[in-house]
Amino acid sequence: MNESFKALVVTETSAEVFTREITNRNISDLPQNDVLIRVHYSSLNYKDALSASGNRGVTRSYPHTPGIDASGIVVNCISGKFKAGDKVIVTGYDLGMNTPGGFGEYISVPSDWVVPLPEQLTIEESMMFGTAGFTAALSLYHLLRCGQSPSDGPVLITGATGGVGSLAVALMAHAGFEVIASTGKLSQYNYLYSLGAKTVIPREETDDKSNRALLRAKWAGAVDTVGGNTLATVIKACKMQGVVACCGNVQSPQLITTVFPFILNGITLAGINSADTPMQLRASIWKHLATVWKTDKLTDICRIVSLNELPDRIEDMLAGKITGRIVVKHDPDK
Ligand SMILES: NC(=O)c1ccc[n+]([C@@H]2O[C@H](COP(=O)([O-])OP(=O)(O)OC[C@H]3O[C@@H](n4cnc5c(N)ncnc54)[C@H](OP(=O)(O)O)[C@@H]3O)[C@@H](O)[C@H]2O)c1
């Protein structure tokens, strides 16, 4: 196939200077993988914003099309594992990192990255969840797997107005947990209450500077999207036998703590890696998102934008100005 399609392409114009533009690409430019997918929706995640600004920890070489999320329809599959017309989801693995991603109208990927769309989800809803929702759901799964239950007490979500944070608030509340949401955005308290948070606290309360090894217990568990001193604080102020899901590093990748929360309070730190989740668990998490964990807050959390609007929204994300999630709608009928 030699059809041309639109994609956001990030180019290094001179040393460490990167530009982003919507340009035409050819299907023959894509890597020759097993499955060719016409992408209908993608979404903007923090990792995409890093890839789109030249972060070599995410993307080694440019020009490159980011987009770690994609949902759409199979055009062809060489191995026969999928058939033309199948509705599918691809999130994580190498998509959008060093493999051209969902910010293009077509992707070509190995078939073992592809999840059949659960019948209870639309292609659009799957990207309203996207990697952010999948990560929030994986965090919920690990809290439950480690024995956490709503009767243990409230669960804290940090970076609560972000993509992972918003969906974690909505999913945890939907699952019956009392949610404490921590945010740096004073203007978004009502948004967090509307998603199901019972209490909203300022970011400073989860960024303790006292240097104490343990703090007064305030939550029974947590989903942390922030890392750094926030994660250290969250661990120190967790009740006995609490479980903390560690997802992100927007504040810092460093974690400076002592062993005391672990050996005196029995805290479990659960690492969350959405990108490399094994296929069986991956499919099961998507099934849960499509059924028992399906929140009715998706339209409150998500804003749908076109590919043309995406460069501005990437700037907003890098400036910390986004609340909720940005979903990218391609034009499948063109
Ligand atoms: N482990 C995984 O598999 C996985 C998957 C997806 C994402 N992630 C990671 O999770 C994190 C969040 O991703 P996202 O896509 O949700 O990003 P996002 O939409 O940009 O949300 C990040 C949120 O963090 C808070 N924040 C920003 N800068 C901060 C700072 N300096 N100190 C404290 N809080 C700050 C803000 O929330 P408030 O204004 O409400 O405080 C912001 O909305 C990223 O580090 C991302 O790489 C990990």
The ligand as an SDF file (V2000), in Angstrom:
LIG
                    3D

 48 52  0  0  0  0  0  0  0  0999 V2000
    3.7060    3.5790   35.3320 N   0  0  0  0  0  0  0  0  0  0  0  0
    3.0190    3.6290   34.2160 C   0  0  0  0  0  0  0  0  0  0  0  0
    2.7520    2.6380   33.5640 O   0  0  0  0  0  0  0  0  0  0  0  0
    2.5290    4.9710   33.7590 C   0  0  0  0  0  0  0  0  0  0  0  0
    1.4920    5.0830   32.8310 C   0  0  0  0  0  0  0  0  0  0  0  0
    1.0070    6.3620   32.5110 C   0  0  0  0  0  0  0  0  0  0  0  0
    1.6200    7.4860   33.0770 C   0  0  0  0  0  0  0  0  0  0  0  0
    2.6580    7.3170   33.9210 N   0  0  0  0  0  0  0  0  0  0  0  0
    3.3030    8.4450   34.5610 C   0  0  0  0  0  0  0  0  0  0  0  0
    2.3510    9.0250   35.4450 O   0  0  0  0  0  0  0  0  0  0  0  0
    2.5980   10.4240   35.5420 C   0  0  0  0  0  0  0  0  0  0  0  0
    1.3050   11.1690   35.1990 C   0  0  0  0  0  0  0  0  0  0  0  0
    1.0020   10.9530   33.8330 O   0  0  0  0  0  0  0  0  0  0  0  0
   -0.2490   11.7070   33.1780 P   0  0  0  0  0  0  0  0  0  0  0  0
   -0.2950   11.2740   31.7550 O   0  0  0  0  0  0  0  0  0  0  0  0
   -1.4210   11.5670   34.0650 O   0  0  0  0  0  0  0  0  0  0  0  0
    0.2950   13.2230   33.2310 O   0  0  0  0  0  0  0  0  0  0  0  0
   -0.5280   14.5860   33.3910 P   0  0  0  0  0  0  0  0  0  0  0  0
   -1.8790   14.4450   32.7680 O   0  0  0  0  0  0  0  0  0  0  0  0
    0.3790   15.6600   32.9060 O   0  0  0  0  0  0  0  0  0  0  0  0
   -0.7550   14.7180   34.9620 O   0  0  0  0  0  0  0  0  0  0  0  0
    0.2870   14.9610   35.8480 C   0  0  0  0  0  0  0  0  0  0  0  0
   -0.2770   15.7050   37.0750 C   0  0  0  0  0  0  0  0  0  0  0  0
    0.7300   15.7410   38.0700 O   0  0  0  0  0  0  0  0  0  0  0  0
    0.6030   16.9330   38.8480 C   0  0  0  0  0  0  0  0  0  0  0  0
    1.9040   17.6240   38.8100 N   0  0  0  0  0  0  0  0  0  0  0  0
    2.5210   18.1890   37.7450 C   0  0  0  0  0  0  0  0  0  0  0  0
    3.7140   18.6780   38.0830 N   0  0  0  0  0  0  0  0  0  0  0  0
    3.8660   18.4330   39.4120 C   0  0  0  0  0  0  0  0  0  0  0  0
    4.8900   18.6950   40.3580 C   0  0  0  0  0  0  0  0  0  0  0  0
    6.0110   19.3300   40.0280 N   0  0  0  0  0  0  0  0  0  0  0  0
    4.6950   18.2880   41.6420 N   0  0  0  0  0  0  0  0  0  0  0  0
    3.5770   17.6560   42.0000 C   0  0  0  0  0  0  0  0  0  0  0  0
    2.5630   17.3680   41.1450 N   0  0  0  0  0  0  0  0  0  0  0  0
    2.7150   17.7630   39.8730 C   0  0  0  0  0  0  0  0  0  0  0  0
   -0.5110   17.7540   38.1910 C   0  0  0  0  0  0  0  0  0  0  0  0
   -1.7180   17.4450   38.8860 O   0  0  0  0  0  0  0  0  0  0  0  0
   -2.3510   18.4450   39.9940 P   0  0  0  0  0  0  0  0  0  0  0  0
   -2.2620   19.8300   39.3870 O   0  0  0  0  0  0  0  0  0  0  0  0
   -3.7400   17.9400   40.1820 O   0  0  0  0  0  0  0  0  0  0  0  0
   -1.4920   18.3300   41.2180 O   0  0  0  0  0  0  0  0  0  0  0  0
   -0.6120   17.1660   36.7990 C   0  0  0  0  0  0  0  0  0  0  0  0
   -1.8970   17.3250   36.2660 O   0  0  0  0  0  0  0  0  0  0  0  0
    3.7680   10.7130   34.5930 C   0  0  0  0  0  0  0  0  0  0  0  0
    4.9770   10.6840   35.3090 O   0  0  0  0  0  0  0  0  0  0  0  0
    3.7220    9.5600   33.6120 C   0  0  0  0  0  0  0  0  0  0  0  0
    4.9630    9.3200   33.0030 O   0  0  0  0  0  0  0  0  0  0  0  0
    3.1200    6.0930   34.2710 C   0  0  0  0  0  0  0  0  0  0  0  0
  1  2  1  0
  2  3  2  0
  2  4  1  0
  4  5  1  0
  4 48  2  0
  5  6  2  0
  6  7  1  0
  7  8  2  0
  8  9  1  0
  8 48  1  0
  9 10  1  0
  9 46  1  0
 10 11  1  0
 11 12  1  0
 11 44  1  0
 12 13  1  0
 13 14  1  0
 14 15  2  0
 14 16  1  0
 14 17  1  0
 17 18  1  0
 18 19  2  0
 18 20  1  0
 18 21  1  0
 21 22  1  0
 22 23  1  0
 23 24  1  0
 23 42  1  0
 24 25  1  0
 25 26  1  0
 25 36  1  0
 26 27  1  0
 26 35  1  0
 27 28  2  0
 28 29  1  0
 29 30  1  0
 29 35  2  0
 30 31  1  0
 30 32  2  0
 32 33  1  0
 33 34  2  0
 34 35  1  0
 36 37  1  0
 36 42  1  0
 37 38  1  0
 38 39  2  0
 38 40  1  0
 38 41  1  0
 42 43  1  0
 44 45  1  0
 44 46  1  0
 46 47  1  0
M  CHG  2   8   1  16  -1
M  END
$$$$
